[in-house]
Amino acid sequence: MGFLDTLIKKSKQAIGYVVVLGVFNSLLNGGLLIFINSTIAGKPFPVFPQYNWLIFIVIVTASLVCSRYFQAYMIRLTNNILFDFELTILTKLRHASYEDFESLGNEKVYTAINDTKVLAHAPEVFMNAFNAFVVILCCFGYLFWIAPLGAAFVLLVMAALLVFYIVRNKAIEADLNRQRDLQNVYYKHLEDLLHGFKELKMSIVRNLSIFDNFLIKNREAGRNISIGTSVKYMDNELIGSYSWYIVMGITMFVLPVMFHLDIAKTSAFLITILYLIGPIAIILTLVPTYTAVKISVQRLNVFDSMLDALDSHTAATVNLAEEPFDSIRFEGVSYRYDKGKEQGFHLEPFDLAIQRGEIVFVTGGNGSGKSTFGYLLSGLYRPYSGKIYLNDREISDKNYVNYSDSMSAVFTTNYLFNDNYDGFELTAANEQLSEYIELMDMGKILKLDGEQKTLGKKYSKGQQKRLALIYALLENKEVIVLDEWAAEQDPRFRRYFYQQVLPLLKEKGKTIIAITHDDDYYDCATRIIKFNYGKIVSDSPVYAGKVVEN
Ligand SMILES: Nc1ncnc2c1ncn2[C@@H]1O[C@H](COP(=O)(O)OP(=O)(O)OP(=O)(O)O)[C@@H](O)[C@H]1O
């Protein structure tokens, strides 16, 4: 279900209850106003005049209880909507394919989370405005009842002032948009400053340029617009608040002369006008809220449609991970980053079969398509054309999740998690863990005190890769995909990895597909597949340590 559907569904459930409560409370407020005005005018309540103080307490208490229920209900409703939105975002992201996640980008996820907050508060703002509107209606009903011409005059003056205020606020909006554009550019340069700090420290020209030509210029423009808009805002707010004095002045000095209002009616008008300040301020917040909600809905719809298209990719699961691995077969598989627009890189259609127990090295120059192939192999990318079979079972949208789950992978840009999501036993009692730590020569660095959530993150690049491989091995999957795993290892460990670790893993029944540039160790593979400009140009077995070219 989309965000707007959830919002409408939840709001619909609430609307009856909230309207009844809101209208009742507003009527109580209106009643209170009439009660106060009548008492000031020396006209006690017609029923039980001697108990007027009690009636006053009853109305105030009823209004308090009503307001309390209304506010508490809206708090619960807002938080329930927010919870549903957060769940929708997380669920959609969890089911998204890697390709769509890549095209979506992290910022869109953060923006969507912020947009859901705006949207979740919308029912509260609109219901408050509705209640304020009922109070305003009651107040004007009362004014028209006591002096229709005077009330019409006040209504006219207030409407004119309101239109003036709204038109001025609209003019500020254009400045705010310019401010937002500048802010986006500022964040981009700030990102360059924070992520490229090392690179900036290494060049005086670069360092000066980012500050003088970009950051400072942007901030100067931002400051000037901000001063302008803030002054305009301040003027508007002053006009807004002082407009009330205009209305009160007219009530005190013009209405008694023009419409012959006596003191009792003039004071009733004045108190009612004071009473109107709060509700009208609430109605005024509707304008910016409406704009913010409109923008958020548009952005969330885009986010929704981008991820909805993918939900179908992971509709159901068939468990492939539990079957013993036999083979992976590619039939006429191709891949395009541009999805058929004839531009950009594409992998030409290829056939390939990888059997259990093989150690396959995937080689080729930079940009030849090795990592793209690695993503296809591990199920993160889905073929543009052709089919993939695992153990002779065709992989379809329904079992892609399980296909990926049937293997472990360490990618070039691997990520070590902050928590033990796999539920590994990270203690010295785990013999398998101790064995892998030793295999990766990490015994001196990794201390297993039994309390840790993870084995840590603050390691050198090579150590992080070793740790990632330890985690991958702990998964006990039969197929392991490695993308330039040994690139960051020192020469001694690299040799040890190719000549001892890989054969040991093969002995344990693992099938390894390693993307590599390490041609010194091609003899450690059982097969070498070479890519060139998106094509497999050779597929050679290795016999007795020699690559047999075909
Ligand atoms: N997300 C992407 N969108 C569009 N094109 C991409 C994307 N990722 C990679 N490419 C393009 O695909 C081509 C192959 O990239 P790939 O990463 O598969 O090469 P590679 O053989 O692994 O290179 P290297 O040895 O440098 O890692 C490159 O030309 C690259 O520009």
The ligand as a Gaussian input file, in Angstrom:
#p B3LYP/6-31G(d) Opt

LIG

0 1
 N       26.182000       1.503000     -12.153000
 C       26.664000       1.631000     -13.400000
 N       25.976000       2.316000     -14.322000
 C       26.428000       2.458000     -15.577000
 N       27.589000       1.930000     -16.018000
 C       28.317000       1.233000     -15.136000
 C       27.901000       1.048000     -13.789000
 N       28.836000       0.301000     -13.151000
 C       29.779000       0.037000     -14.067000
 N       29.478000       0.590000     -15.255000
 C       30.268000       0.502000     -16.493000
 O       30.397000      -0.860000     -16.834000
 C       31.686000      -1.104000     -17.354000
 C       32.260000      -2.375000     -16.728000
 O       32.454000      -2.107000     -15.346000
 P       32.948000      -3.255000     -14.380000
 O       32.962000      -2.675000     -13.027000
 O       32.154000      -4.485000     -14.607000
 O       34.424000      -3.493000     -14.918000
 P       35.589000      -4.358000     -14.282000
 O       36.039000      -5.286000     -15.360000
 O       35.182000      -4.969000     -13.009000
 O       36.694000      -3.231000     -14.060000
 P       37.820000      -3.086000     -12.912000
 O       38.881000      -4.108000     -13.198000
 O       38.313000      -1.690000     -13.136000
 O       37.162000      -3.282000     -11.609000
 C       32.527000       0.138000     -17.124000
 O       32.721000       0.757000     -18.371000
 C       31.666000       1.029000     -16.242000
 O       31.747000       2.372000     -16.631000

